[in-house]
Amino acid sequence: MKISKQAQRDARQLFRSCHVNGLLDENRVRQAAALLAAQKPRGYVEILSRLHRLVKMDLEQHAASVESATPLTAELQAEVTGEIKKKYGAGVSISFAQNPALIGGLRIQVGSDLYDGSVKMRLQKLEESF
C-alpha cells in the first residue's frame, strides 16, 4: 500500500513526539496509537502503518545480540555490555546467546552493525582467499 506524503509527515511527527530524553517511550507510543485510532482522522490507517514501521526500526536499532561459542562469565558479559553501551548509548537492550557453531570468539550485532570476531568467520575468509 502506498502511503501519502502527508501521512508520512504525520507519522514522523508523532514518532518524534513519543521520544523522551532521546529514547522511545513505549507508553507514549501506545497512547498515541490509541488516540489516533479513536479519533480516526483522514489517513489514520496509513499513519498507524508508518508509525509501526518507524517504531520497529527504532527497536531494531537499539537491540544488541551477542553470540559466543561458550557461555560468557559474568565479568566478561559486564565488560561487553559496558563497551556496547559506551558506543551506542544507554538505551540499548542486550541479549546473550550461545552458538557452538562459532567455534570461538564473539559475534555482536547491534541494529544493522555486525562485529564478527568468531573463528568460524576467520576460517570462511581464509577459505575464500584460496
C-alpha positions as CSV (number, residue, x, y, z in Angstrom):
1,M,0.0,0.0,0.0
2,K,1.3,3.4,-1.0
3,I,1.4,5.9,1.9
4,S,0.8,9.6,1.1
5,K,3.4,12.1,1.9
6,Q,1.1,13.8,4.5
7,A,0.6,10.5,6.3
8,Q,4.4,10.0,6.3
9,R,5.0,13.5,7.8
10,D,2.3,13.0,10.4
11,A,3.7,9.6,11.4
12,R,7.2,11.1,11.7
13,Q,6.0,13.9,13.8
14,L,4.0,11.5,16.0
15,F,7.1,9.3,16.3
16,R,9.3,12.2,17.4
17,S,6.7,13.2,20.0
18,C,7.0,9.8,21.5
19,H,10.6,10.3,22.5
20,V,11.7,11.2,26.0
21,N,15.3,12.2,26.6
22,G,16.3,10.8,23.2
23,L,14.7,7.3,23.8
24,L,11.4,6.0,22.5
25,D,8.8,5.8,25.3
26,E,6.6,2.7,24.9
27,N,3.7,4.2,26.9
28,R,3.6,7.3,24.7
29,V,3.6,5.2,21.5
30,R,0.6,3.2,22.9
31,Q,-1.2,6.3,23.9
32,A,-0.6,8.0,20.6
33,A,-1.8,4.9,18.6
34,A,-4.9,4.6,20.8
35,L,-5.7,8.3,20.4
36,L,-5.2,8.1,16.7
37,A,-7.4,5.0,16.4
38,A,-10.1,6.6,18.5
39,Q,-10.1,10.0,16.6
40,K,-9.8,8.3,13.1
41,P,-8.5,11.3,11.2
42,R,-8.1,11.2,7.4
43,G,-5.5,8.5,6.5
44,Y,-5.2,7.2,10.0
45,V,-4.5,3.7,8.9
46,E,-1.6,4.9,6.8
47,I,-0.3,6.9,9.7
48,L,-0.5,3.9,12.0
49,S,1.2,1.7,9.5
50,R,4.1,4.1,9.1
51,L,4.3,4.7,12.8
52,H,4.5,0.9,13.3
53,R,7.4,0.7,10.8
54,L,9.3,3.6,12.5
55,V,8.9,2.0,15.9
56,K,10.0,-1.4,14.6
57,M,13.2,0.2,13.0
58,D,14.0,2.1,16.2
59,L,13.6,-1.1,18.3
60,E,15.9,-3.0,16.0
61,Q,18.4,-0.2,16.1
62,H,18.5,-0.3,19.9
63,A,18.8,-4.1,20.3
64,A,22.1,-5.9,20.6
65,S,22.7,-9.6,20.2
66,V,25.9,-11.1,21.5
67,E,26.7,-14.7,20.5
68,S,29.6,-16.8,21.8
69,A,30.6,-20.4,21.4
70,T,30.7,-21.0,25.2
71,P,28.8,-19.3,28.0
72,L,30.4,-16.0,28.9
73,T,31.4,-15.3,32.5
74,A,29.5,-12.5,34.4
75,E,32.5,-10.2,34.3
76,L,33.0,-10.7,30.6
77,Q,29.3,-10.0,30.0
78,A,29.6,-6.8,32.1
79,E,32.6,-5.7,30.1
80,V,30.9,-6.4,26.7
81,T,27.7,-4.6,28.0
82,G,29.7,-1.6,29.0
83,E,31.5,-1.3,25.7
84,I,28.3,-1.6,23.7
85,K,26.5,1.0,25.9
86,K,29.6,3.3,25.6
87,K,29.4,3.1,21.8
88,Y,25.6,3.0,21.3
89,G,24.2,4.7,24.4
90,A,22.3,3.6,27.5
91,G,19.1,2.7,25.6
92,V,20.4,-0.5,24.1
93,S,18.9,-3.8,25.2
94,I,21.5,-6.6,25.1
95,S,20.8,-10.3,24.9
96,F,23.4,-13.0,25.2
97,A,23.2,-16.3,23.4
98,Q,25.3,-19.4,22.9
99,N,26.1,-20.7,19.4
100,P,28.6,-23.6,19.3
101,A,28.9,-23.3,15.5
102,L,31.1,-20.1,16.1
103,I,33.9,-22.4,17.4
104,G,35.3,-19.5,19.4
105,G,35.2,-15.7,19.7
106,L,32.2,-13.3,19.7
107,R,29.6,-12.2,17.2
108,I,27.9,-8.9,18.1
109,Q,25.0,-7.4,16.1
110,V,23.6,-4.0,17.0
111,G,20.9,-2.9,14.6
112,S,22.5,-3.3,11.2
113,D,26.1,-3.2,12.5
114,L,27.8,-6.6,12.7
115,Y,31.0,-7.2,14.5
116,D,32.1,-10.8,13.8
117,G,35.3,-11.9,15.6
118,S,34.5,-15.6,15.6
119,V,36.8,-18.4,14.5
120,K,34.1,-19.6,12.0
121,M,34.2,-16.3,10.1
122,R,38.0,-16.2,10.1
123,L,38.0,-19.8,8.6
124,Q,35.5,-18.7,6.0
125,K,37.6,-15.7,5.0
126,L,40.7,-17.9,4.8
127,E,38.8,-20.4,2.6
128,E,37.7,-17.6,0.3
129,S,41.2,-16.3,-0.1
130,F,42.3,-19.6,-1.7
